[in-house]
Amino acid sequence: MSRRAIQAVLALSVVLMAAGIILKVTGDGDADTVGTVAVALASVGSIVASVGSSSRAARENDGPDR
């Protein structure tokens, strides 16, 4: 995963998390459900970015650091 893609996924995750928290706090009924879905999507996005970052770092550091 490219560095730009990782940054884009993390930025989107931050926006979704903030929107989800706001909807969960201020909303009721459907807005609360939408907030829960947004927070879940943000969590998945941050996990995907973390895995992409780890795999990128592993590819760049193939040899031992000595």
All heavy atoms as TSV, in Angstrom:
chain	resi	resn	atom	element	x	y	z
A	1	MET	N	N	0.858	-1.173	0.000
A	1	MET	CA	C	0.000	0.000	0.000
A	1	MET	C	C	0.903	1.235	0.000
A	1	MET	O	O	1.844	1.321	0.776
A	1	MET	CB	C	-0.863	-0.054	1.258
A	1	MET	CG	C	-2.042	0.832	1.276
A	1	MET	SD	S	-3.082	0.475	2.720
A	1	MET	CE	C	-4.605	1.047	2.112
A	2	SER	N	N	0.624	2.173	-0.874
A	2	SER	CA	C	1.473	3.353	-0.972
A	2	SER	C	C	1.269	4.273	0.237
A	2	SER	O	O	0.255	4.203	0.938
A	2	SER	CB	C	1.152	4.117	-2.256
A	2	SER	OG	O	-0.104	4.748	-2.148
A	3	ARG	N	N	2.250	5.102	0.444
A	3	ARG	CA	C	2.187	6.033	1.574
A	3	ARG	C	C	0.995	6.984	1.436
A	3	ARG	O	O	0.310	7.291	2.402
A	3	ARG	CB	C	3.488	6.817	1.660
A	3	ARG	CG	C	3.493	7.801	2.817
A	3	ARG	CD	C	4.853	8.374	3.058
A	3	ARG	NE	N	5.674	7.325	3.635
A	3	ARG	CZ	C	6.968	7.171	3.399
A	3	ARG	NH1	N	7.586	7.990	2.599
A	3	ARG	NH2	N	7.640	6.198	3.961
A	4	ARG	N	N	0.733	7.425	0.224
A	4	ARG	CA	C	-0.394	8.336	-0.033
A	4	ARG	C	C	-1.725	7.648	0.285
A	4	ARG	O	O	-2.617	8.242	0.875
A	4	ARG	CB	C	-0.358	8.780	-1.491
A	4	ARG	CG	C	-1.509	9.660	-1.901
A	4	ARG	CD	C	-1.392	11.072	-1.469
A	4	ARG	NE	N	-0.386	11.743	-2.240
A	4	ARG	CZ	C	0.087	12.922	-1.931
A	4	ARG	NH1	N	-0.371	13.556	-0.868
A	4	ARG	NH2	N	1.005	13.487	-2.643
A	5	ALA	N	N	-1.860	6.373	-0.091
A	5	ALA	CA	C	-3.095	5.631	0.200
A	5	ALA	C	C	-3.286	5.443	1.699
A	5	ALA	O	O	-4.403	5.561	2.213
A	5	ALA	CB	C	-3.066	4.280	-0.507
A	6	ILE	N	N	-2.209	5.156	2.402
A	6	ILE	CA	C	-2.286	4.994	3.860
A	6	ILE	C	C	-2.738	6.295	4.511
A	6	ILE	O	O	-3.604	6.306	5.389
A	6	ILE	CB	C	-0.932	4.520	4.421
A	6	ILE	CG1	C	-0.638	3.097	3.946
A	6	ILE	CG2	C	-0.915	4.581	5.943
A	6	ILE	CD1	C	0.784	2.637	4.211
A	7	GLN	N	N	-2.163	7.413	4.065
A	7	GLN	CA	C	-2.549	8.711	4.620
A	7	GLN	C	C	-4.009	9.035	4.309
A	7	GLN	O	O	-4.720	9.570	5.166
A	7	GLN	CB	C	-1.638	9.806	4.062
A	7	GLN	CG	C	-0.221	9.724	4.581
A	7	GLN	CD	C	0.705	10.694	3.880
A	7	GLN	OE1	O	0.400	11.222	2.821
A	7	GLN	NE2	N	1.875	10.916	4.469
A	8	ALA	N	N	-4.468	8.697	3.120
A	8	ALA	CA	C	-5.857	8.971	2.744
A	8	ALA	C	C	-6.822	8.145	3.588
A	8	ALA	O	O	-7.838	8.655	4.066
A	8	ALA	CB	C	-6.060	8.683	1.260
A	9	VAL	N	N	-6.500	6.868	3.801
A	9	VAL	CA	C	-7.368	6.009	4.601
A	9	VAL	C	C	-7.397	6.497	6.052
A	9	VAL	O	O	-8.473	6.541	6.677
A	9	VAL	CB	C	-6.898	4.535	4.522
A	9	VAL	CG1	C	-7.615	3.671	5.540
A	9	VAL	CG2	C	-7.135	3.988	3.121
A	10	LEU	N	N	-6.254	6.891	6.575
A	10	LEU	CA	C	-6.231	7.399	7.955
A	10	LEU	C	C	-7.006	8.711	8.088
A	10	LEU	O	O	-7.725	8.912	9.071
A	10	LEU	CB	C	-4.789	7.592	8.427
A	10	LEU	CG	C	-4.064	6.315	8.816
A	10	LEU	CD1	C	-2.603	6.622	9.159
A	10	LEU	CD2	C	-4.739	5.638	9.987
A	11	ALA	N	N	-6.871	9.596	7.115
A	11	ALA	CA	C	-7.614	10.860	7.164
A	11	ALA	C	C	-9.112	10.613	7.112
A	11	ALA	O	O	-9.891	11.215	7.872
A	11	ALA	CB	C	-7.178	11.766	6.011
A	12	LEU	N	N	-9.538	9.711	6.238
A	12	LEU	CA	C	-10.956	9.368	6.148
A	12	LEU	C	C	-11.440	8.721	7.448
A	12	LEU	O	O	-12.554	8.998	7.908
A	12	LEU	CB	C	-11.193	8.437	4.964
A	12	LEU	CG	C	-12.635	8.034	4.702
A	12	LEU	CD1	C	-13.492	9.272	4.441
A	12	LEU	CD2	C	-12.712	7.082	3.532
A	13	SER	N	N	-10.603	7.901	8.053
A	13	SER	CA	C	-10.966	7.263	9.319
A	13	SER	C	C	-11.175	8.299	10.427
A	13	SER	O	O	-12.100	8.185	11.226
A	13	SER	CB	C	-9.892	6.266	9.740
A	13	SER	OG	O	-9.834	5.191	8.846
A	14	VAL	N	N	-10.315	9.303	10.458
A	14	VAL	CA	C	-10.444	10.357	11.471
A	14	VAL	C	C	-11.753	11.119	11.281
A	14	VAL	O	O	-12.483	11.382	12.249
A	14	VAL	CB	C	-9.227	11.312	11.429
A	14	VAL	CG1	C	-9.472	12.558	12.255
A	14	VAL	CG2	C	-7.979	10.597	11.906
A	15	VAL	N	N	-12.068	11.453	10.031
A	15	VAL	CA	C	-13.312	12.180	9.752
A	15	VAL	C	C	-14.526	11.331	10.113
A	15	VAL	O	O	-15.475	11.812	10.751
A	15	VAL	CB	C	-13.354	12.606	8.259
A	15	VAL	CG1	C	-14.721	13.141	7.889
A	15	VAL	CG2	C	-12.281	13.640	7.977
A	16	LEU	N	N	-14.503	10.050	9.728
A	16	LEU	CA	C	-15.622	9.163	10.065
A	16	LEU	C	C	-15.767	8.988	11.570
A	16	LEU	O	O	-16.881	8.954	12.094
A	16	LEU	CB	C	-15.425	7.796	9.401
A	16	LEU	CG	C	-15.822	7.685	7.945
A	16	LEU	CD1	C	-15.413	6.329	7.393
A	16	LEU	CD2	C	-17.307	7.893	7.783
A	17	MET	N	N	-14.648	8.857	12.264
A	17	MET	CA	C	-14.706	8.676	13.719
A	17	MET	C	C	-15.306	9.914	14.379
A	17	MET	O	O	-16.174	9.793	15.249
A	17	MET	CB	C	-13.305	8.399	14.269
A	17	MET	CG	C	-13.277	8.076	15.740
A	17	MET	SD	S	-14.027	6.502	16.170
A	17	MET	CE	C	-12.818	5.360	15.574
A	18	ALA	N	N	-14.851	11.093	13.971
A	18	ALA	CA	C	-15.382	12.323	14.564
A	18	ALA	C	C	-16.877	12.474	14.265
A	18	ALA	O	O	-17.668	12.782	15.170
A	18	ALA	CB	C	-14.613	13.527	14.023
A	19	ALA	N	N	-17.262	12.234	13.024
A	19	ALA	CA	C	-18.676	12.346	12.671
A	19	ALA	C	C	-19.506	11.310	13.421
A	19	ALA	O	O	-20.613	11.611	13.903
A	19	ALA	CB	C	-18.849	12.163	11.167
A	20	GLY	N	N	-18.989	10.108	13.536
A	20	GLY	CA	C	-19.709	9.057	14.248
A	20	GLY	C	C	-19.907	9.364	15.710
A	20	GLY	O	O	-20.994	9.156	16.270
A	21	ILE	N	N	-18.871	9.893	16.342
A	21	ILE	CA	C	-18.979	10.247	17.764
A	21	ILE	C	C	-19.992	11.364	17.950
A	21	ILE	O	O	-20.825	11.324	18.866
A	21	ILE	CB	C	-17.596	10.625	18.326
A	21	ILE	CG1	C	-16.717	9.363	18.409
A	21	ILE	CG2	C	-17.718	11.287	19.686
A	21	ILE	CD1	C	-15.278	9.637	18.729
A	22	ILE	N	N	-19.948	12.364	17.076
A	22	ILE	CA	C	-20.905	13.472	17.177
A	22	ILE	C	C	-22.332	12.966	16.997
A	22	ILE	O	O	-23.240	13.330	17.751
A	22	ILE	CB	C	-20.570	14.570	16.142
A	22	ILE	CG1	C	-19.273	15.276	16.541
A	22	ILE	CG2	C	-21.711	15.570	16.016
A	22	ILE	CD1	C	-18.711	16.187	15.478
A	23	LEU	N	N	-22.535	12.096	16.016
A	23	LEU	CA	C	-23.883	11.560	15.789
A	23	LEU	C	C	-24.356	10.702	16.958
A	23	LEU	O	O	-25.522	10.736	17.333
A	23	LEU	CB	C	-23.923	10.747	14.496
A	23	LEU	CG	C	-23.905	11.549	13.205
A	23	LEU	CD1	C	-23.727	10.640	12.006
A	23	LEU	CD2	C	-25.178	12.374	13.073
A	24	LYS	N	N	-23.442	9.924	17.535
A	24	LYS	CA	C	-23.839	9.081	18.666
A	24	LYS	C	C	-24.195	9.920	19.891
A	24	LYS	O	O	-25.110	9.600	20.636
A	24	LYS	CB	C	-22.726	8.099	19.020
A	24	LYS	CG	C	-22.655	6.918	18.076
A	24	LYS	CD	C	-21.547	5.963	18.441
A	24	LYS	CE	C	-21.793	5.222	19.699
A	24	LYS	NZ	N	-22.875	4.261	19.699
A	25	VAL	N	N	-23.465	11.013	20.102
A	25	VAL	CA	C	-23.710	11.851	21.281
A	25	VAL	C	C	-24.968	12.694	21.118
A	25	VAL	O	O	-25.791	12.787	22.030
A	25	VAL	CB	C	-22.481	12.749	21.551
A	25	VAL	CG1	C	-22.783	13.794	22.604
A	25	VAL	CG2	C	-21.298	11.891	21.992
A	26	THR	N	N	-25.113	13.295	19.942
A	26	THR	CA	C	-26.230	14.229	19.758
A	26	THR	C	C	-27.473	13.590	19.162
A	26	THR	O	O	-28.562	14.146	19.280
A	26	THR	CB	C	-25.817	15.402	18.848
A	26	THR	OG1	O	-25.449	14.887	17.573
A	26	THR	CG2	C	-24.663	16.167	19.441
A	27	GLY	N	N	-27.315	12.441	18.514
A	27	GLY	CA	C	-28.437	11.849	17.797
A	27	GLY	C	C	-29.262	10.905	18.650
A	27	GLY	O	O	-28.883	10.495	19.736
A	28	ASP	N	N	-30.409	10.592	18.093
A	28	ASP	CA	C	-31.258	9.578	18.706
A	28	ASP	C	C	-31.892	8.760	17.589
A	28	ASP	O	O	-32.113	9.254	16.492
A	28	ASP	CB	C	-32.332	10.201	19.598
A	28	ASP	CG	C	-33.221	11.176	18.860
A	28	ASP	OD1	O	-32.831	11.621	17.767
A	28	ASP	OD2	O	-34.308	11.482	19.363
A	29	GLY	N	N	-32.153	7.513	17.831
A	29	GLY	CA	C	-32.780	6.668	16.818
A	29	GLY	C	C	-31.867	6.401	15.643
A	29	GLY	O	O	-30.810	5.801	15.784
A	30	ASP	N	N	-32.280	6.865	14.464
A	30	ASP	CA	C	-31.525	6.595	13.242
A	30	ASP	C	C	-30.146	7.254	13.247
A	30	ASP	O	O	-29.182	6.688	12.743
A	30	ASP	CB	C	-32.307	7.070	12.018
A	30	ASP	CG	C	-33.538	6.218	11.764
A	30	ASP	OD1	O	-33.551	5.052	12.224
A	30	ASP	OD2	O	-34.479	6.718	11.109
A	31	ALA	N	N	-30.050	8.452	13.783
A	31	ALA	CA	C	-28.758	9.140	13.823
A	31	ALA	C	C	-27.767	8.378	14.693
A	31	ALA	O	O	-26.576	8.307	14.377
A	31	ALA	CB	C	-28.926	10.567	14.343
A	32	ASP	N	N	-28.248	7.780	15.764
A	32	ASP	CA	C	-27.386	6.986	16.636
A	32	ASP	C	C	-26.871	5.760	15.889
A	32	ASP	O	O	-25.703	5.391	16.002
A	32	ASP	CB	C	-28.151	6.574	17.892
A	32	ASP	CG	C	-27.265	5.919	18.924
A	32	ASP	OD1	O	-26.120	6.393	19.100
A	32	ASP	OD2	O	-27.706	4.939	19.546
A	33	THR	N	N	-27.743	5.135	15.103
A	33	THR	CA	C	-27.340	3.971	14.311
A	33	THR	C	C	-26.311	4.359	13.249
A	33	THR	O	O	-25.316	3.651	13.047
A	33	THR	CB	C	-28.567	3.335	13.630
A	33	THR	OG1	O	-29.527	3.021	14.633
A	33	THR	CG2	C	-28.200	2.092	12.867
A	34	VAL	N	N	-26.529	5.467	12.591
A	34	VAL	CA	C	-25.574	5.955	11.592
A	34	VAL	C	C	-24.236	6.258	12.260
A	34	VAL	O	O	-23.174	5.964	11.704
A	34	VAL	CB	C	-26.125	7.199	10.861
A	34	VAL	CG1	C	-25.065	7.824	9.976
A	34	VAL	CG2	C	-27.344	6.828	10.040
A	35	GLY	N	N	-24.273	6.832	13.440
A	35	GLY	CA	C	-23.037	7.101	14.181
A	35	GLY	C	C	-22.288	5.830	14.521
A	35	GLY	O	O	-21.061	5.769	14.409
A	36	THR	N	N	-23.021	4.792	14.910
A	36	THR	CA	C	-22.395	3.515	15.220
A	36	THR	C	C	-21.735	2.916	13.978
A	36	THR	O	O	-20.607	2.410	14.044
A	36	THR	CB	C	-23.436	2.523	15.779
A	36	THR	OG1	O	-24.024	3.093	16.939
A	36	THR	CG2	C	-22.816	1.200	16.124
A	37	VAL	N	N	-22.411	2.995	12.844
A	37	VAL	CA	C	-21.851	2.480	11.588
A	37	VAL	C	C	-20.613	3.282	11.193
A	37	VAL	O	O	-19.600	2.710	10.759
A	37	VAL	CB	C	-22.917	2.507	10.474
A	37	VAL	CG1	C	-22.303	2.197	9.117
A	37	VAL	CG2	C	-24.026	1.526	10.792
A	38	ALA	N	N	-20.656	4.596	11.348
A	38	ALA	CA	C	-19.505	5.435	10.998
A	38	ALA	C	C	-18.297	5.105	11.866
A	38	ALA	O	O	-17.171	5.021	11.369
A	38	ALA	CB	C	-19.872	6.913	11.135
A	39	VAL	N	N	-18.521	4.894	13.156
A	39	VAL	CA	C	-17.413	4.546	14.050
A	39	VAL	C	C	-16.851	3.174	13.670
A	39	VAL	O	O	-15.637	2.978	13.662
A	39	VAL	CB	C	-17.870	4.578	15.529
A	39	VAL	CG1	C	-16.833	3.967	16.438
A	39	VAL	CG2	C	-18.161	6.008	15.949
A	40	ALA	N	N	-17.716	2.234	13.327
A	40	ALA	CA	C	-17.249	0.909	12.915
A	40	ALA	C	C	-16.426	0.985	11.630
A	40	ALA	O	O	-15.369	0.356	11.518
A	40	ALA	CB	C	-18.436	-0.028	12.733
A	41	LEU	N	N	-16.888	1.769	10.655
A	41	LEU	CA	C	-16.136	1.934	9.409
A	41	LEU	C	C	-14.790	2.608	9.655
A	41	LEU	O	O	-13.778	2.252	9.042
A	41	LEU	CB	C	-16.948	2.748	8.399
A	41	LEU	CG	C	-18.119	2.024	7.744
A	41	LEU	CD1	C	-18.917	2.999	6.893
A	41	LEU	CD2	C	-17.639	0.855	6.911
A	42	ALA	N	N	-14.763	3.574	10.555
A	42	ALA	CA	C	-13.506	4.236	10.893
A	42	ALA	C	C	-12.534	3.255	11.531
A	42	ALA	O	O	-11.331	3.287	11.246
A	42	ALA	CB	C	-13.770	5.410	11.829
A	43	SER	N	N	-13.046	2.383	12.376
A	43	SER	CA	C	-12.184	1.379	13.004
A	43	SER	C	C	-11.598	0.436	11.962
A	43	SER	O	O	-10.402	0.122	12.003
A	43	SER	CB	C	-12.969	0.580	14.043
A	43	SER	OG	O	-13.435	1.428	15.058
A	44	VAL	N	N	-12.426	-0.009	11.034
A	44	VAL	CA	C	-11.944	-0.899	9.964
A	44	VAL	C	C	-10.909	-0.171	9.114
A	44	VAL	O	O	-9.869	-0.745	8.759
A	44	VAL	CB	C	-13.119	-1.393	9.103
A	44	VAL	CG1	C	-12.624	-2.104	7.856
A	44	VAL	CG2	C	-14.009	-2.317	9.913
A	45	GLY	N	N	-11.169	1.095	8.814
A	45	GLY	CA	C	-10.218	1.868	8.014
A	45	GLY	C	C	-8.873	2.020	8.691
A	45	GLY	O	O	-7.829	1.910	8.052
A	46	SER	N	N	-8.870	2.250	9.994
A	46	SER	CA	C	-7.594	2.390	10.692
A	46	SER	C	C	-6.849	1.061	10.768
A	46	SER	O	O	-5.628	1.027	10.692
A	46	SER	CB	C	-7.796	2.987	12.090
A	46	SER	OG	O	-8.584	2.132	12.879
A	47	ILE	N	N	-7.586	-0.033	10.866
A	47	ILE	CA	C	-6.947	-1.356	10.853
A	47	ILE	C	C	-6.327	-1.625	9.484
A	47	ILE	O	O	-5.188	-2.098	9.387
A	47	ILE	CB	C	-7.958	-2.452	11.232
A	47	ILE	CG1	C	-8.340	-2.324	12.699
A	47	ILE	CG2	C	-7.403	-3.844	10.927
A	47	ILE	CD1	C	-9.516	-3.173	13.116
A	48	VAL	N	N	-7.055	-1.309	8.417
A	48	VAL	CA	C	-6.529	-1.501	7.059
A	48	VAL	C	C	-5.270	-0.661	6.848
A	48	VAL	O	O	-4.266	-1.140	6.304
A	48	VAL	CB	C	-7.601	-1.154	6.009
A	48	VAL	CG1	C	-7.002	-1.048	4.613
A	48	VAL	CG2	C	-8.708	-2.187	6.038
A	49	ALA	N	N	-5.275	0.589	7.301
A	49	ALA	CA	C	-4.108	1.451	7.158
A	49	ALA	C	C	-2.932	0.920	7.969
A	49	ALA	O	O	-1.783	0.969	7.526
A	49	ALA	CB	C	-4.445	2.871	7.591
A	50	SER	N	N	-3.209	0.392	9.148
A	50	SER	CA	C	-2.148	-0.169	9.983
A	50	SER	C	C	-1.512	-1.384	9.326
A	50	SER	O	O	-0.285	-1.529	9.303
A	50	SER	CB	C	-2.724	-0.538	11.347
A	50	SER	OG	O	-1.750	-1.150	12.144
A	51	VAL	N	N	-2.332	-2.264	8.783
A	51	VAL	CA	C	-1.814	-3.455	8.098
A	51	VAL	C	C	-1.021	-3.039	6.862
A	51	VAL	O	O	0.066	-3.569	6.597
A	51	VAL	CB	C	-2.969	-4.409	7.728
A	51	VAL	CG1	C	-2.496	-5.493	6.788
A	51	VAL	CG2	C	-3.565	-5.015	8.982
A	52	GLY	N	N	-1.535	-2.077	6.110
A	52	GLY	CA	C	-0.826	-1.596	4.931
A	52	GLY	C	C	0.509	-0.966	5.286
A	52	GLY	O	O	1.518	-1.179	4.604
A	53	SER	N	N	0.532	-0.221	6.367
A	53	SER	CA	C	1.776	0.408	6.813
A	53	SER	C	C	2.780	-0.641	7.277
A	53	SER	O	O	3.968	-0.554	6.973
A	53	SER	CB	C	1.470	1.389	7.947
A	53	SER	OG	O	2.650	1.963	8.429
A	54	SER	N	N	2.303	-1.641	7.998
A	54	SER	CA	C	3.193	-2.703	8.477
A	54	SER	C	C	3.772	-3.513	7.332
A	54	SER	O	O	4.961	-3.841	7.328
A	54	SER	CB	C	2.443	-3.632	9.428
A	54	SER	OG	O	2.043	-2.943	10.574
A	55	SER	N	N	2.942	-3.837	6.357
A	55	SER	CA	C	3.443	-4.619	5.219
A	55	SER	C	C	4.424	-3.797	4.393
A	55	SER	O	O	5.415	-4.322	3.891
A	55	SER	CB	C	2.296	-5.126	4.352
A	55	SER	OG	O	1.610	-4.060	3.753
A	56	ARG	N	N	4.169	-2.493	4.293
A	56	ARG	CA	C	5.103	-1.627	3.567
A	56	ARG	C	C	6.440	-1.570	4.284
A	56	ARG	O	O	7.496	-1.671	3.662
A	56	ARG	CB	C	4.508	-0.228	3.434
A	56	ARG	CG	C	5.411	0.761	2.736
A	56	ARG	CD	C	4.766	2.144	2.702
A	56	ARG	NE	N	5.681	3.143	2.243
A	56	ARG	CZ	C	5.855	3.475	0.979
A	56	ARG	NH1	N	5.176	2.856	0.049
A	56	ARG	NH2	N	6.716	4.412	0.638
A	57	ALA	N	N	6.400	-1.424	5.605
A	57	ALA	CA	C	7.637	-1.368	6.382
A	57	ALA	C	C	8.392	-2.695	6.294
A	57	ALA	O	O	9.619	-2.711	6.214
A	57	ALA	CB	C	7.321	-1.037	7.833
A	58	ALA	N	N	7.670	-3.802	6.283
A	58	ALA	CA	C	8.315	-5.111	6.191
A	58	ALA	C	C	8.994	-5.289	4.831
A	58	ALA	O	O	10.079	-5.862	4.744
A	58	ALA	CB	C	7.300	-6.210	6.417
A	59	ARG	N	N	8.354	-4.798	3.779
A	59	ARG	CA	C	8.962	-4.910	2.445
A	59	ARG	C	C	10.204	-4.042	2.333
A	59	ARG	O	O	11.167	-4.415	1.680
A	59	ARG	CB	C	7.957	-4.494	1.375
A	59	ARG	CG	C	6.993	-5.558	1.006
A	59	ARG	CD	C	6.264	-5.223	-0.295
A	59	ARG	NE	N	5.851	-3.843	-0.408
A	59	ARG	CZ	C	4.664	-3.376	-0.038
A	59	ARG	NH1	N	3.789	-4.173	0.517
A	59	ARG	NH2	N	4.363	-2.104	-0.198
A	60	GLU	N	N	10.189	-2.867	2.957
A	60	GLU	CA	C	11.327	-1.954	2.862
A	60	GLU	C	C	12.508	-2.421	3.701
A	60	GLU	O	O	13.635	-2.095	3.410
A	60	GLU	CB	C	10.902	-0.560	3.282
A	60	GLU	CG	C	9.988	0.121	2.283
A	60	GLU	CD	C	9.533	1.478	2.742
A	60	GLU	OE1	O	9.843	1.873	3.879
A	60	GLU	OE2	O	8.857	2.159	1.952
A	61	ASN	N	N	12.250	-3.167	4.770
A	61	ASN	CA	C	13.302	-3.632	5.667
A	61	ASN	C	C	13.458	-5.146	5.578
A	61	ASN	O	O	13.231	-5.857	6.529
A	61	ASN	CB	C	12.970	-3.234	7.113
A	61	ASN	CG	C	12.918	-1.742	7.278
A	61	ASN	OD1	O	13.648	-1.016	6.616
A	61	ASN	ND2	N	12.043	-1.263	8.144
A	62	ASP	N	N	13.868	-5.631	4.403
A	62	ASP	CA	C	14.007	-7.078	4.222
A	62	ASP	C	C	15.180	-7.646	4.990
A	62	ASP	O	O	15.100	-8.730	5.551
A	62	ASP	CB	C	14.153	-7.429	2.740
A	62	ASP	CG	C	12.807	-7.411	2.036
A	62	ASP	OD1	O	11.783	-7.506	2.733
A	62	ASP	OD2	O	12.793	-7.299	0.798
A	63	GLY	N	N	16.272	-6.937	5.035
A	63	GLY	CA	C	17.489	-7.459	5.671
A	63	GLY	C	C	17.556	-7.127	7.145
A	63	GLY	O	O	16.815	-6.292	7.650
A	64	PRO	N	N	18.446	-7.800	7.849
A	64	PRO	CA	C	18.625	-7.505	9.282
A	64	PRO	C	C	19.282	-6.134	9.477
A	64	PRO	O	O	20.059	-5.688	8.621
A	64	PRO	CB	C	19.509	-8.630	9.794
A	64	PRO	CG	C	20.222	-9.119	8.582
A	64	PRO	CD	C	19.304	-8.892	7.402
A	65	ASP	N	N	18.960	-5.486	10.563
A	65	ASP	CA	C	19.544	-4.166	10.877
A	65	ASP	C	C	20.779	-4.346	11.730
A	65	ASP	O	O	20.709	-4.311	12.954
A	65	ASP	CB	C	18.513	-3.297	11.597
A	65	ASP	CG	C	17.352	-2.912	10.695
A	65	ASP	OD1	O	17.548	-2.916	9.476
A	65	ASP	OD2	O	16.257	-2.626	11.224
A	66	ARG	N	N	21.905	-4.514	11.093
A	66	ARG	CA	C	23.168	-4.663	11.851
A	66	ARG	C	C	24.179	-3.705	11.324
A	66	ARG	O	O	24.277	-3.407	10.213
A	66	ARG	CB	C	23.713	-6.077	11.733
A	66	ARG	CG	C	22.860	-7.068	12.457
A	66	ARG	CD	C	23.577	-8.362	12.487
A	66	ARG	NE	N	22.682	-9.372	13.006
A	66	ARG	CZ	C	23.097	-10.555	13.408
A	66	ARG	NH1	N	24.342	-10.864	13.356
A	66	ARG	NH2	N	22.259	-11.423	13.854
